[in-house]
Amino acid sequence: MTKYYLNREIEKARAKHRPIEIVLPAVPPLAGQHDGYSERTIEVPPAQLWPDEISIAAQVNPVNAARLLLGEDNADHWRYAGGTAGVLFEIVRDAGGAGSVGESSES
């Protein structure tokens, strides 16, 4: 029988699948909506390291999963810059994440 140690497997996954850096562009203020955003670089974890709740949400409610991944302030910046859940999951796939991220089992 082969024995696996969870902490070692998690460390191997972290070494193999690095965080994904995404540059969010500056967004000018929009009256009544937000005060504007400066350009910033954010990190998104690779799909292999997402908490189970986000992995499930990505299959059921991709928009909610994207907000959870980005965090509230980054999610607002992402949205006002024109980003969508589909674009985020495409970036994750392109970066070597799970092939079915953001796709329902019915796809």
Secondary structure, DSSP 8 states (H G I E B T S, - for coil): -----HHHHHHHHHHHS--EEEEE--B--BTTTB--B--EEEEE--GGGS-HHHHHHHHH-HHHHHHHHH-HHHHHHHHHTT--HHHHHHHHHHTT--TTTT--TT-
